[in-house]
Amino acid sequence: MSDAPGARVPDFFLVGHPKSGTTALWEMLRSHPEIFMSEEKELWYFSPELKERQPPRKPFALPNDIEHYRSLFAAAGPGQRTGEASTTYLWSPSAAGLIAAERPDARIIAILREPASFLRSLHLQYVESYIETEADFGRALALEPARREGREIAADSYWPQLLLYSDHIRYAEQLRRYREHFPAEQVRVLIYDDVRADTAAAAREVLEFVGVDPDVALVSTEANPSVEPRSIRVHQMLEALTTGRGPVAGAVKRSVQAVVPRATRKRALDAVRSRTVREPSAPDERVVADLRDRARGEVELVSALLDRDLVSLWGYDSVD
């Protein structure tokens, strides 16, 4: 494969999941002088079946052809390893095969988190980003059967596929797709608990895996903390103004854009959003217990696949 400018496909991929440390790892890897990451995270190029439409607040155009995609890595130096991070790639049924077709020698890095805490954080993110309109975690999970039939999905939800929560925690199936297309030595699976317990050790493992100096000190950061809206009504009103939905909101947005620079608008909106969210409240214990009960079989499958006792690590040995 050519490494000429404008013709590069990444050497490695962070394939997800969201709310599992992927963004923090992406930020850390970007600080390594031997690594070039695309300027933007979440390019989603290799998961085309999941790109229903451009998200309303995404500040760049998603690449829809290989030339555009490769151009995002053209600025990499000849000695740098290139990487990309898209949290749709682990969930996507097609991403593993499409990545392998373009870059069969790519290194793949996945991060898995205990299913119940992962879905709780994912639900909070979807509410905050206007994908999910049901603020109650238990009710959102219960709506999945209806949503598979195309019902109980608000018109404001711009990405309803993501609301099928149980699909996100089919870990064994997701990992098998990558093992079908890549040799085992090219796929590295990290466990969220390990990353949180010793971020430096996890980062060193990844640096060695992608083939760069593991002794370089990386910039560590806390990314995407979970929050919940103080008021769903106020949160949705802010979203309407931000995205310009509706004739009044659209007119206001166009007027503001005409006189206020983008960076200034972003700082102002971020400041407003910070006042409309709070630390998340504890989820209903019964909802969590039921979710863990349903997820135990999946945890057993992925434990066997990785040859690691995640059943004990995640406390599923006490789930009946």
C-alpha positions in Angstrom: 0.0 0.0 0.0 1.3 3.4 -0.9 2.3 5.9 1.8 2.4 8.8 -0.7 0.8 12.0 0.6 -3.0 11.8 0.3 -3.0 8.0 -0.1 -2.7 6.8 3.5 -5.0 4.5 5.3 -4.3 4.3 9.1 -1.9 1.8 10.6 -4.2 1.3 13.6 -7.8 1.8 14.6 -9.4 2.4 18.0 -12.7 0.7 17.4 -14.6 1.5 20.5 -16.8 1.3 22.5 -18.0 4.8 23.5 -18.0 5.7 27.2 -15.2 3.2 27.7 -12.1 5.3 27.6 -11.7 5.5 23.9 -11.7 9.3 23.7 -9.1 9.6 26.5 -6.9 7.1 24.8 -7.2 8.9 21.5 -6.2 12.2 23.1 -3.2 10.5 24.7 -2.0 8.9 21.5 -2.3 12.2 19.7 0.4 13.6 22.0 3.0 11.0 20.9 5.5 12.5 18.4 5.6 9.2 16.4 1.8 9.0 16.0 -0.5 11.0 13.7 -4.2 10.8 14.5 -6.8 12.3 12.3 -7.7 15.8 13.5 -11.3 14.8 14.2 -12.4 11.7 16.1 -15.5 9.6 14.9 -15.0 9.6 11.1 -17.3 6.5 10.8 -16.0 5.9 7.3 -15.9 2.1 7.7 -19.3 1.8 9.2 -21.4 3.2 6.3 -24.6 1.3 7.3 -24.7 3.3 10.5 -24.4 6.7 9.0 -28.0 7.6 8.7 -27.4 11.3 8.3 -25.0 14.0 9.4 -25.3 14.7 13.1 -26.7 18.2 13.7 -23.8 19.3 15.8 -20.9 17.6 14.1 -18.5 20.4 13.0 -17.0 18.7 10.0 -18.2 16.7 6.9 -18.0 13.0 7.3 -15.8 11.4 4.6 -17.9 9.5 2.0 -15.2 8.3 -0.4 -11.7 6.8 0.1 -9.9 9.8 -1.4 -11.5 12.2 1.2 -10.8 9.7 3.9 -7.1 9.2 3.0 -6.6 12.9 2.7 -7.3 13.3 6.4 -4.0 11.5 7.1 -1.9 13.2 4.4 -0.2 15.5 6.8 1.5 12.5 8.6 5.2 12.4 8.5 6.9 9.5 6.7 8.1 8.0 10.0 4.8 8.4 11.9 2.3 5.7 12.6 -1.2 6.8 11.7 -4.4 6.1 13.6 -8.1 6.7 13.7 -10.8 6.3 16.4 -14.4 5.7 15.7 -16.6 4.1 18.3 -19.0 2.7 15.6 -16.5 0.3 14.3 -16.9 -2.3 17.1 -20.7 -2.2 16.9 -20.8 -2.1 13.1 -21.4 -5.5 11.3 -19.4 -4.4 8.3 -16.5 -2.4 9.7 -14.1 -5.2 10.4 -14.3 -6.5 6.8 -14.1 -3.1 5.2 -11.0 -2.1 7.3 -9.4 -5.4 6.4 -10.0 -4.9 2.7 -8.2 -1.5 2.8 -5.6 -2.3 5.4 -5.1 -6.0 6.1 -2.1 -5.3 8.3 -3.9 -2.8 10.5 -3.7 -3.1 14.3 -7.1 -3.1 16.0 -7.7 -1.9 19.6 -11.0 -2.4 21.4 -12.0 -1.5 24.9 -14.7 -3.4 26.8 -16.6 -2.2 29.8 -18.9 -4.0 32.2 -22.2 -4.1 30.3 -24.6 -2.5 32.9 -22.3 0.5 33.7 -21.5 0.9 30.0 -25.2 1.0 28.9 -26.0 3.4 31.8 -23.3 5.8 30.6 -24.2 5.3 27.0 -27.9 6.2 27.7 -26.8 9.4 29.5 -24.6 10.4 26.5 -27.5 9.7 24.1 -29.8 11.9 26.1 -27.2 14.6 26.3 -26.5 14.5 22.6 -30.2 14.4 21.6 -30.2 10.8 20.2 -32.3 9.5 23.1 -35.5 11.3 24.1 -36.5 9.0 27.0 -34.6 10.2 30.0 -35.5 7.3 32.3 -32.9 4.5 31.8 -35.2 1.7 32.7 -38.0 2.9 30.3 -35.4 3.4 27.5 -34.3 -0.2 27.9 -37.9 -1.4 27.9 -38.7 0.4 24.7 -36.2 -1.7 22.7 -38.7 -4.3 21.3 -41.0 -1.5 20.1 -38.1 0.4 18.6 -37.0 -2.6 16.6 -40.4 -2.4 14.9 -39.9 1.3 14.2 -42.3 2.5 17.0 -41.7 4.7 20.1 -39.0 6.7 18.4 -39.4 10.4 18.7 -39.0 12.5 15.5 -36.2 14.4 17.2 -34.0 11.4 17.5 -31.6 11.7 14.6 -30.0 8.2 15.0 -32.6 5.7 16.2 -30.4 2.7 15.4 -28.3 3.5 18.4 -31.3 3.1 20.7 -31.2 -0.7 20.4 -29.2 -1.0 23.5 -28.7 -4.8 23.7 -26.9 -4.7 20.3 -24.1 -2.7 21.9 -23.2 -5.4 24.4 -22.9 -8.3 22.0 -19.2 -8.3 22.8 -18.3 -11.9 21.7 -20.0 -11.4 18.3 -18.3 -8.1 17.8 -14.8 -9.4 18.6 -15.3 -12.5 16.5 -15.9 -10.3 13.4 -12.4 -8.8 13.9 -10.8 -12.2 14.5 -12.3 -13.5 11.3 -10.6 -10.8 9.3 -7.4 -10.2 11.3 -4.8 -12.5 12.8 -5.0 -12.7 16.6 -1.7 -10.8 17.0 -3.2 -7.7 15.3 -6.2 -7.4 17.6 -5.7 -6.1 21.2 -8.6 -6.0 23.6 -8.3 -3.8 26.7 -10.6 -3.9 29.7 -11.9 -0.6 30.9 -11.2 -1.5 34.6 -7.5 -2.0 33.8 -7.3 1.3 31.9 -8.9 3.2 34.8 -6.7 1.4 37.4 -3.4 2.1 35.6 -3.8 4.4 32.6 0.0 4.7 32.1 0.4 0.9 31.9 -2.5 0.6 29.4 -1.1 3.4 27.3 2.4 1.7 27.3 0.7 -1.5 26.1 -0.9 0.3 23.3 2.2 2.1 22.2 4.2 -1.2 22.1 1.3 -2.8 20.2 1.3 -0.1 17.5 5.0 0.0 17.2 6.2 3.3 18.7 8.5 4.3 21.6 6.5 3.2 24.7 8.7 5.3 27.0 7.4 8.7 25.8 5.3 10.4 28.4 1.8 11.1 27.1 -0.6 13.8 28.1 -3.3 12.3 30.2 -6.8 13.7 30.3 -10.3 12.9 31.6 -12.6 12.9 28.5 -16.4 12.9 28.2 -17.5 12.6 31.8 -21.1 11.4 32.1 -23.7 14.0 32.9 -27.5 14.3 32.8 -29.8 17.2 31.9 -31.3 19.1 34.8 -34.4 19.6 32.7 -35.3 17.6 29.5 -37.5 20.4 28.3 -34.7 23.1 28.6 -32.2 20.6 27.1 -34.5 20.0 24.1 -35.1 23.8 23.6 -31.3 24.4 23.6 -30.9 21.6 21.0 -33.5 23.2 18.8 -31.7 26.5 18.9 -28.3 24.9 18.4 -29.4 22.9 15.3 -31.8 25.5 14.0 -34.8 23.2 14.0 -38.0 25.1 13.4 -38.5 28.4 11.6 -37.9 30.6 14.6 -34.8 28.7 15.8 -33.5 28.6 12.3 -33.8 32.3 11.9 -32.1 33.0 15.2 -29.3 30.6 14.4 -28.6 32.2 11.0 -28.6 35.7 12.5 -26.1 34.7 15.2 -23.9 32.9 12.7 -23.8 36.0 10.5 -22.2 38.2 13.2 -20.5 35.9 15.8 -17.4 33.8 15.0 -17.7 30.1 15.2 -15.2 29.7 18.1 -17.0 32.4 20.1 -20.4 30.7 19.4 -19.0 27.3 20.6 -17.6 28.8 23.8 -21.0 30.5 24.5 -23.0 27.3 23.8 -20.7 25.2 25.9 -21.1 27.6 28.8 -24.9 27.4 28.5 -24.8 23.6 28.3 -22.6 23.3 31.3 -25.3 25.0 33.4 -28.1 22.8 32.1 -26.5 19.5 33.1 -25.4 17.9 36.4 -23.7 14.9 37.9 -25.8 11.8 37.0 -28.0 10.4 39.7 -27.7 6.7 40.7 -29.7 4.4 38.4 -32.6 2.2 39.7 -30.9 -0.8 41.4 -33.7 -3.1 40.1 -33.0 -2.0 36.5 -29.3 -2.6 36.9 -29.8 -6.0 38.5 -32.2 -7.1 35.7 -29.7 -5.8 33.1 -26.8 -7.7 34.7 -28.9 -10.8 34.9 -29.6 -10.6 31.1 -26.0 -9.8 30.3 -24.4 -12.7 32.3 -24.4 -15.1 29.3 -22.6 -12.6 27.2 -20.0 -12.0 29.9 -19.4 -15.7 30.1 -19.0 -15.9 26.3 -16.5 -13.0 26.1 -14.6 -14.4 29.1 -14.0 -17.6 27.2 -13.1 -15.8 24.1 -10.5 -13.7 25.8 -9.4 -16.4 28.2 -10.0 -14.0 31.1 -12.3 -14.3 34.0 -14.5 -11.2 33.5 -17.3 -13.0 35.3 -15.5 -12.5 38.6 -13.9 -9.2 37.7 -17.3 -7.6 36.9 -19.1 -9.3 39.8 -21.3 -11.6 37.7 -20.4 -14.6 39.8 -22.9 -13.3 42.3 -25.7 -12.9 39.6 -28.2 -15.7 39.8 
